[in-house]
Amino acid sequence: MTKKEMICIVCPIGCHLEVEKDEKNSLGFKVTGNQCKRGQEYAVEEITNPKRILTSTVKIKNAHLSRLPVRTNKPVPKDKIFECMTEINKVEVTAPIKIGDIVIKNILGTGVDVLASRDME
Ligand code: SF4
């Protein structure tokens, strides 16, 4: 693996990170450019098991709009995003809905919930 560059998204500072394989390191990677340990953890996870917060909408009945914005409460593995979208697309909720209401609990057994992103009467 050659050096991979990325921007740490853990906090607003946005450090520019460089990651390369390093067999001598207990993590298996050497990370530079990080100002704190969280950046190192982020970089290794981004290389080995990348995840993303997923935002979408679901159908809603009895509301003034036809779609309710939703988002995951934690990042989901990138390779599960397509399957998660398929699950989200099957859902229909009924108003009233409050921001933070759980729309799908533990989606695909990932331990991640899909929550409403806004109130809808
Ligand atoms: S490495 Fe640390 S300081 Fe830099 S952006 Fe990531 S979390 Fe923030």
Backbone and ligand atoms as CSV (ligand in chain L), in Angstrom:
chain,resi,resn,atom,element,x,y,z
A,1,MET,N,N,0.841,-1.194,0.000
A,1,MET,CA,C,0.000,0.000,0.000
A,1,MET,C,C,0.876,1.244,0.000
A,2,THR,N,N,0.560,2.152,-0.906
A,2,THR,CA,C,1.287,3.423,-0.871
A,2,THR,C,C,0.640,4.316,0.178
A,3,LYS,N,N,1.256,5.449,0.404
A,3,LYS,CA,C,0.699,6.394,1.377
A,3,LYS,C,C,-0.677,6.850,0.945
A,4,LYS,N,N,-1.620,6.862,1.886
A,4,LYS,CA,C,-2.950,7.367,1.559
A,4,LYS,C,C,-3.179,8.654,2.341
A,5,GLU,N,N,-3.694,9.654,1.649
A,5,GLU,CA,C,-3.958,10.929,2.325
A,5,GLU,C,C,-5.445,11.048,2.612
A,6,MET,N,N,-5.775,11.639,3.742
A,6,MET,CA,C,-7.181,11.882,4.071
A,6,MET,C,C,-7.276,13.034,5.057
A,7,ILE,N,N,-8.468,13.568,5.176
A,7,ILE,CA,C,-8.700,14.635,6.158
A,7,ILE,C,C,-9.486,14.035,7.315
A,8,CYS,N,N,-8.999,14.274,8.517
A,8,CYS,CA,C,-9.691,13.755,9.701
A,8,CYS,C,C,-10.995,14.538,9.878
A,9,ILE,N,N,-12.112,13.800,10.029
A,9,ILE,CA,C,-13.415,14.465,10.174
A,9,ILE,C,C,-13.955,14.324,11.599
A,10,VAL,N,N,-13.089,13.915,12.526
A,10,VAL,CA,C,-13.548,13.699,13.905
A,10,VAL,C,C,-13.846,15.022,14.608
A,11,CYS,N,N,-13.066,16.073,14.307
A,11,CYS,CA,C,-13.360,17.382,14.915
A,11,CYS,C,C,-13.148,18.466,13.858
A,12,PRO,N,N,-13.579,19.704,14.147
A,12,PRO,CA,C,-13.546,20.751,13.100
A,12,PRO,C,C,-12.139,21.176,12.665
A,13,ILE,N,N,-11.105,20.801,13.384
A,13,ILE,CA,C,-9.747,21.208,12.982
A,13,ILE,C,C,-9.411,20.629,11.603
A,14,GLY,N,N,-9.827,19.391,11.349
A,14,GLY,CA,C,-9.636,18.787,10.023
A,14,GLY,C,C,-8.184,18.556,9.642
A,15,CYS,N,N,-7.446,17.887,10.501
A,15,CYS,CA,C,-6.028,17.611,10.222
A,15,CYS,C,C,-5.868,16.813,8.922
A,16,HIS,N,N,-4.813,17.112,8.169
A,16,HIS,CA,C,-4.475,16.346,6.969
A,16,HIS,C,C,-3.627,15.150,7.415
A,17,LEU,N,N,-4.136,13.967,7.189
A,17,LEU,CA,C,-3.467,12.759,7.663
A,17,LEU,C,C,-2.818,12.019,6.508
A,18,GLU,N,N,-1.731,11.328,6.826
A,18,GLU,CA,C,-1.125,10.386,5.885
A,18,GLU,C,C,-1.026,9.039,6.584
A,19,VAL,N,N,-1.438,7.999,5.881
A,19,VAL,CA,C,-1.454,6.656,6.461
A,19,VAL,C,C,-0.666,5.734,5.551
A,20,GLU,N,N,0.202,4.940,6.145
A,20,GLU,CA,C,0.894,3.916,5.355
A,20,GLU,C,C,1.067,2.654,6.186
A,21,LYS,N,N,1.190,1.527,5.517
A,21,LYS,CA,C,1.374,0.248,6.203
A,21,LYS,C,C,2.669,0.286,6.988
A,22,ASP,N,N,2.663,-0.264,8.171
A,22,ASP,CA,C,3.870,-0.326,8.996
A,22,ASP,C,C,3.774,-1.570,9.877
A,23,GLU,N,N,4.419,-2.637,9.419
A,23,GLU,CA,C,4.320,-3.923,10.130
A,23,GLU,C,C,4.860,-3.818,11.558
A,24,LYS,N,N,5.786,-2.887,11.785
A,24,LYS,CA,C,6.393,-2.774,13.122
A,24,LYS,C,C,5.443,-2.144,14.129
A,25,ASN,N,N,4.467,-1.397,13.614
A,25,ASN,CA,C,3.519,-0.720,14.493
A,25,ASN,C,C,2.439,-1.718,14.931
A,26,SER,N,N,2.010,-1.662,16.193
A,26,SER,CA,C,1.009,-2.624,16.676
A,26,SER,C,C,-0.321,-2.478,15.934
A,27,LEU,N,N,-0.610,-1.291,15.403
A,27,LEU,CA,C,-1.855,-1.083,14.645
A,27,LEU,C,C,-1.729,-1.595,13.220
A,28,GLY,N,N,-0.492,-1.818,12.770
A,28,GLY,CA,C,-0.257,-2.240,11.394
A,28,GLY,C,C,-0.130,-1.065,10.439
A,29,PHE,N,N,-0.286,0.139,10.948
A,29,PHE,CA,C,-0.211,1.347,10.116
A,29,PHE,C,C,0.522,2.449,10.864
A,30,LYS,N,N,1.159,3.323,10.081
A,30,LYS,CA,C,1.750,4.522,10.653
A,30,LYS,C,C,0.917,5.713,10.184
A,31,VAL,N,N,0.498,6.529,11.135
A,31,VAL,CA,C,-0.332,7.695,10.810
A,31,VAL,C,C,0.447,8.949,11.189
A,32,THR,N,N,0.512,9.907,10.269
A,32,THR,CA,C,1.147,11.183,10.570
A,32,THR,C,C,0.182,12.319,10.238
A,33,GLY,N,N,0.431,13.472,10.831
A,33,GLY,CA,C,-0.379,14.666,10.563
A,33,GLY,C,C,-1.486,14.868,11.573
A,34,ASN,N,N,-1.708,13.871,12.426
A,34,ASN,CA,C,-2.782,13.995,13.420
A,34,ASN,C,C,-2.290,14.777,14.633
A,35,GLN,N,N,-3.191,15.588,15.167
A,35,GLN,CA,C,-2.840,16.353,16.372
A,35,GLN,C,C,-3.258,15.622,17.637
A,36,CYS,N,N,-4.029,14.567,17.495
A,36,CYS,CA,C,-4.418,13.805,18.694
A,36,CYS,C,C,-4.657,12.350,18.292
A,37,LYS,N,N,-4.860,11.516,19.339
A,37,LYS,CA,C,-4.970,10.075,19.130
A,37,LYS,C,C,-6.227,9.701,18.329
A,38,ARG,N,N,-7.275,10.525,18.461
A,38,ARG,CA,C,-8.517,10.194,17.747
A,38,ARG,C,C,-8.287,10.178,16.235
A,39,GLY,N,N,-7.393,11.026,15.780
A,39,GLY,CA,C,-7.076,11.073,14.348
A,39,GLY,C,C,-6.432,9.774,13.891
A,40,GLN,N,N,-5.589,9.233,14.743
A,40,GLN,CA,C,-4.943,7.952,14.415
A,40,GLN,C,C,-5.988,6.848,14.320
A,41,GLU,N,N,-6.902,6.822,15.304
A,41,GLU,CA,C,-7.959,5.795,15.291
A,41,GLU,C,C,-8.847,5.958,14.045
A,42,TYR,N,N,-9.174,7.199,13.724
A,42,TYR,CA,C,-10.018,7.465,12.548
A,42,TYR,C,C,-9.341,6.950,11.278
A,43,ALA,N,N,-8.040,7.261,11.137
A,43,ALA,CA,C,-7.314,6.894,9.914
A,43,ALA,C,C,-7.259,5.370,9.747
A,44,VAL,N,N,-6.979,4.661,10.833
A,44,VAL,CA,C,-6.873,3.201,10.742
A,44,VAL,C,C,-8.243,2.597,10.421
A,45,GLU,N,N,-9.289,3.133,11.051
A,45,GLU,CA,C,-10.627,2.613,10.760
A,45,GLU,C,C,-11.034,2.927,9.314
A,46,GLU,N,N,-10.676,4.115,8.850
A,46,GLU,CA,C,-11.032,4.511,7.479
A,46,GLU,C,C,-10.363,3.592,6.446
A,47,ILE,N,N,-9.177,3.105,6.783
A,47,ILE,CA,C,-8.459,2.190,5.889
A,47,ILE,C,C,-9.022,0.771,5.983
A,48,THR,N,N,-9.321,0.325,7.219
A,48,THR,CA,C,-9.668,-1.086,7.411
A,48,THR,C,C,-11.167,-1.355,7.386
A,49,ASN,N,N,-11.987,-0.410,7.873
A,49,ASN,CA,C,-13.436,-0.624,7.938
A,49,ASN,C,C,-14.154,0.718,7.836
A,50,PRO,N,N,-14.142,1.320,6.640
A,50,PRO,CA,C,-14.711,2.662,6.510
A,50,PRO,C,C,-16.208,2.688,6.790
A,51,LYS,N,N,-16.657,3.744,7.456
A,51,LYS,CA,C,-18.070,3.887,7.824
A,51,LYS,C,C,-18.541,5.296,7.505
A,52,ARG,N,N,-19.839,5.429,7.344
A,52,ARG,CA,C,-20.414,6.741,7.051
A,52,ARG,C,C,-21.766,6.890,7.751
A,53,ILE,N,N,-22.052,8.112,8.219
A,53,ILE,CA,C,-23.416,8.452,8.632
A,53,ILE,C,C,-24.259,8.447,7.352
A,54,LEU,N,N,-25.446,7.855,7.447
A,54,LEU,CA,C,-26.308,7.754,6.278
A,54,LEU,C,C,-27.509,8.682,6.462
A,55,THR,N,N,-27.783,9.522,5.479
A,55,THR,CA,C,-28.976,10.375,5.527
A,55,THR,C,C,-29.869,10.016,4.341
A,56,SER,N,N,-31.179,10.056,4.599
A,56,SER,CA,C,-32.117,9.726,3.534
A,56,SER,C,C,-33.498,10.270,3.915
A,57,THR,N,N,-34.523,9.764,3.265
A,57,THR,CA,C,-35.905,10.110,3.625
A,57,THR,C,C,-36.739,8.833,3.576
A,58,VAL,N,N,-37.856,8.856,4.332
A,58,VAL,CA,C,-38.823,7.748,4.235
A,58,VAL,C,C,-40.196,8.335,3.938
A,59,LYS,N,N,-41.086,7.488,3.441
A,59,LYS,CA,C,-42.455,7.928,3.176
A,59,LYS,C,C,-43.158,8.212,4.492
A,60,ILE,N,N,-43.994,9.246,4.508
A,60,ILE,CA,C,-44.780,9.540,5.711
A,60,ILE,C,C,-46.230,9.804,5.309
A,61,LYS,N,N,-47.138,9.225,6.116
A,61,LYS,CA,C,-48.578,9.411,5.866
A,61,LYS,C,C,-49.120,10.493,6.802
A,62,ASN,N,N,-50.181,11.154,6.398
A,62,ASN,CA,C,-50.898,12.146,7.221
A,62,ASN,C,C,-50.063,13.367,7.587
A,63,ALA,N,N,-49.059,13.709,6.800
A,63,ALA,CA,C,-48.245,14.894,7.075
A,63,ALA,C,C,-48.368,15.864,5.906
A,64,HIS,N,N,-47.881,17.109,6.113
A,64,HIS,CA,C,-47.993,18.097,5.037
A,64,HIS,C,C,-46.956,17.856,3.939
A,65,LEU,N,N,-45.928,17.052,4.231
A,65,LEU,CA,C,-44.962,16.647,3.201
A,65,LEU,C,C,-45.064,15.136,3.034
A,66,SER,N,N,-44.575,14.624,1.902
A,66,SER,CA,C,-44.722,13.182,1.657
A,66,SER,C,C,-43.503,12.377,2.111
A,67,ARG,N,N,-42.383,13.090,2.442
A,67,ARG,CA,C,-41.166,12.384,2.861
A,67,ARG,C,C,-40.644,12.974,4.174
A,68,LEU,N,N,-40.166,12.101,5.038
A,68,LEU,CA,C,-39.581,12.508,6.317
A,68,LEU,C,C,-38.062,12.316,6.239
A,69,PRO,N,N,-37.262,13.358,6.516
A,69,PRO,CA,C,-35.810,13.168,6.531
A,69,PRO,C,C,-35.372,12.303,7.708
A,70,VAL,N,N,-34.452,11.390,7.463
A,70,VAL,CA,C,-33.939,10.498,8.511
A,70,VAL,C,C,-32.415,10.431,8.413
A,71,ARG,N,N,-31.788,9.999,9.506
A,71,ARG,CA,C,-30.340,9.767,9.475
A,71,ARG,C,C,-29.984,8.699,10.498
A,72,THR,N,N,-28.850,8.063,10.290
A,72,THR,CA,C,-28.417,7.043,11.248
A,72,THR,C,C,-27.804,7.730,12.466
A,73,ASN,N,N,-27.960,7.098,13.641
A,73,ASN,CA,C,-27.413,7.703,14.862
A,73,ASN,C,C,-25.919,7.417,15.003
A,74,LYS,N,N,-25.402,6.506,14.204
A,74,LYS,CA,C,-23.962,6.203,14.183
A,74,LYS,C,C,-23.586,5.864,12.739
A,75,PRO,N,N,-22.298,5.899,12.428
A,75,PRO,CA,C,-21.909,5.529,11.055
A,75,PRO,C,C,-22.152,4.045,10.788
A,76,VAL,N,N,-22.518,3.720,9.555
A,76,VAL,CA,C,-22.678,2.315,9.146
A,76,VAL,C,C,-21.520,1.941,8.224
A,77,PRO,N,N,-21.139,0.660,8.213
A,77,PRO,CA,C,-20.054,0.242,7.320
A,77,PRO,C,C,-20.383,0.614,5.879
A,78,LYS,N,N,-19.387,1.152,5.164
A,78,LYS,CA,C,-19.621,1.611,3.790
A,78,LYS,C,C,-20.165,0.505,2.890
A,79,ASP,N,N,-19.729,-0.742,3.136
A,79,ASP,CA,C,-20.188,-1.826,2.266
A,79,ASP,C,C,-21.625,-2.262,2.576
A,80,LYS,N,N,-22.241,-1.673,3.612
A,80,LYS,CA,C,-23.647,-1.987,3.935
A,80,LYS,C,C,-24.586,-0.847,3.536
A,81,ILE,N,N,-24.051,0.230,2.987
A,81,ILE,CA,C,-24.877,1.411,2.724
A,81,ILE,C,C,-25.990,1.098,1.723
A,82,PHE,N,N,-25.683,0.356,0.681
A,82,PHE,CA,C,-26.697,0.049,-0.332
A,82,PHE,C,C,-27.834,-0.772,0.280
A,83,GLU,N,N,-27.475,-1.801,1.053
A,83,GLU,CA,C,-28.488,-2.639,1.721
A,83,GLU,C,C,-29.320,-1.821,2.703
A,84,CYS,N,N,-28.666,-0.919,3.425
A,84,CYS,CA,C,-29.386,-0.057,4.376
A,84,CYS,C,C,-30.386,0.822,3.632
A,85,MET,N,N,-29.982,1.367,2.489
A,85,MET,CA,C,-30.885,2.206,1.707
A,85,MET,C,C,-32.101,1.401,1.266
A,86,THR,N,N,-31.887,0.146,0.896
A,86,THR,CA,C,-33.005,-0.715,0.488
A,86,THR,C,C,-33.990,-0.880,1.644
A,87,GLU,N,N,-33.452,-1.089,2.870
A,87,GLU,CA,C,-34.316,-1.229,4.054
A,87,GLU,C,C,-35.075,0.069,4.325
A,88,ILE,N,N,-34.369,1.188,4.240
A,88,ILE,CA,C,-34.995,2.496,4.507
A,88,ILE,C,C,-36.112,2.760,3.498
A,89,ASN,N,N,-35.893,2.369,2.260
A,89,ASN,CA,C,-36.896,2.612,1.217
A,89,ASN,C,C,-38.181,1.800,1.413
A,90,LYS,N,N,-38.121,0.729,2.249
A,90,LYS,CA,C,-39.309,-0.097,2.489
A,90,LYS,C,C,-40.228,0.520,3.550
A,91,VAL,N,N,-39.697,1.514,4.296
A,91,VAL,CA,C,-40.403,2.007,5.481
A,91,VAL,C,C,-41.397,3.107,5.142
A,92,GLU,N,N,-42.564,3.047,5.830
A,92,GLU,CA,C,-43.513,4.161,5.769
A,92,GLU,C,C,-43.960,4.439,7.199
A,93,VAL,N,N,-43.885,5.704,7.621
A,93,VAL,CA,C,-44.303,6.068,8.978
A,93,VAL,C,C,-45.559,6.932,8.886
A,94,THR,N,N,-46.172,7.161,10.043
A,94,THR,CA,C,-47.379,7.984,10.092
A,94,THR,C,C,-47.155,9.151,11.042
A,95,ALA,N,N,-47.502,10.361,10.614
A,95,ALA,CA,C,-47.384,11.550,11.461
A,95,ALA,C,C,-48.392,11.420,12.618
A,96,PRO,N,N,-48.152,12.052,13.778
A,96,PRO,CA,C,-47.021,12.943,14.060
A,96,PRO,C,C,-45.748,12.174,14.420
A,97,ILE,N,N,-44.610,12.748,14.033
A,97,ILE,CA,C,-43.296,12.183,14.321
A,97,ILE,C,C,-42.475,13.280,14.994
A,98,LYS,N,N,-41.693,12.902,15.998
A,98,LYS,CA,C,-40.824,13.862,16.682
A,98,LYS,C,C,-39.378,13.611,16.267
A,99,ILE,N,N,-38.599,14.695,16.204
A,99,ILE,CA,C,-37.173,14.550,15.902
A,99,ILE,C,C,-36.553,13.562,16.899
A,100,GLY,N,N,-35.770,12.635,16.403
A,100,GLY,CA,C,-35.119,11.640,17.263
A,100,GLY,C,C,-35.918,10.360,17.427
A,101,ASP,N,N,-37.186,10.346,16.962
A,101,ASP,CA,C,-37.956,9.089,17.018
A,101,ASP,C,C,-37.223,8.023,16.203
A,102,ILE,N,N,-37.258,6.788,16.704
A,102,ILE,CA,C,-36.590,5.696,15.981
A,102,ILE,C,C,-37.494,5.227,14.840
A,103,VAL,N,N,-36.966,5.291,13.641
A,103,VAL,CA,C,-37.714,4.859,12.451
A,103,VAL,C,C,-37.374,3.398,12.137
A,104,ILE,N,N,-36.105,3.021,12.283
A,104,ILE,CA,C,-35.691,1.611,12.172
A,104,ILE,C,C,-34.702,1.344,13.303
A,105,LYS,N,N,-35.010,0.346,14.135
A,105,LYS,CA,C,-34.115,-0.037,15.232
A,105,LYS,C,C,-33.111,-1.063,14.715
A,106,ASN,N,N,-31.834,-0.869,15.020
A,106,ASN,CA,C,-30.791,-1.864,14.738
A,106,ASN,C,C,-30.831,-2.319,13.268
A,107,ILE,N,N,-30.698,-1.382,12.373
A,107,ILE,CA,C,-30.833,-1.708,10.945
A,107,ILE,C,C,-29.819,-2.780,10.533
A,108,LEU,N,N,-30.313,-3.838,9.927
A,108,LEU,CA,C,-29.518,-4.980,9.436
A,108,LEU,C,C,-28.567,-5.546,10.503
A,109,GLY,N,N,-28.981,-5.432,11.771
A,109,GLY,CA,C,-28.161,-5.989,12.855
A,109,GLY,C,C,-26.841,-5.261,13.046
A,110,THR,N,N,-26.755,-4.017,12.591
A,110,THR,CA,C,-25.501,-3.266,12.692
A,110,THR,C,C,-25.340,-2.591,14.055
A,111,GLY,N,N,-26.439,-2.581,14.864
A,111,GLY,CA,C,-26.388,-1.842,16.125
A,111,GLY,C,C,-26.649,-0.355,15.932
A,112,VAL,N,N,-27.025,0.015,14.716
A,112,VAL,CA,C,-27.259,1.420,14.379
A,112,VAL,C,C,-28.765,1.626,14.194
A,113,ASP,N,N,-29.281,2.737,14.748
A,113,ASP,CA,C,-30.699,3.062,14.561
A,113,ASP,C,C,-30.847,4.170,13.521
A,114,VAL,N,N,-31.972,4.152,12.821
A,114,VAL,CA,C,-32.298,5.233,11.890
A,114,VAL,C,C,-33.323,6.121,12.592
A,115,LEU,N,N,-33.021,7.418,12.698
A,115,LEU,CA,C,-33.845,8.343,13.477
A,115,LEU,C,C,-34.450,9.424,12.581
A,116,ALA,N,N,-35.599,9.937,13.009
A,116,ALA,CA,C,-36.199,11.086,12.321
A,116,ALA,C,C,-35.309,12.310,12.532
A,117,SER,N,N,-35.093,13.100,11.476
A,117,SER,CA,C,-34.239,14.290,11.566
A,117,SER,C,C,-35.035,15.556,11.855
A,118,ARG,N,N,-36.367,15.457,11.890
A,118,ARG,CA,C,-37.177,16.650,12.193
A,118,ARG,C,C,-38.547,16.218,12.696
A,119,ASP,N,N,-39.228,17.165,13.332
A,119,ASP,CA,C,-40.627,16.931,13.720
A,119,ASP,C,C,-41.480,16.993,12.457
A,120,MET,N,N,-42.554,16.212,12.444
A,120,MET,CA,C,-43.521,16.377,11.358
A,120,MET,C,C,-44.913,16.092,11.893
A,121,GLU,N,N,-45.768,17.128,11.760
A,121,GLU,CA,C,-47.162,17.022,12.264
A,121,GLU,C,C,-48.034,16.356,11.223
L,1,SF4,S1,S,-6.495,14.458,14.516
L,1,SF4,FE1,FE,-7.460,15.126,16.405
L,1,SF4,S2,S,-7.246,17.353,16.324
L,1,SF4,FE2,FE,-6.898,16.641,14.235
L,1,SF4,S3,S,-8.937,16.733,13.248
L,1,SF4,FE3,FE,-8.681,14.649,14.066
L,1,SF4,S4,S,-9.672,14.733,16.062
L,1,SF4,FE4,FE,-9.282,16.849,15.462
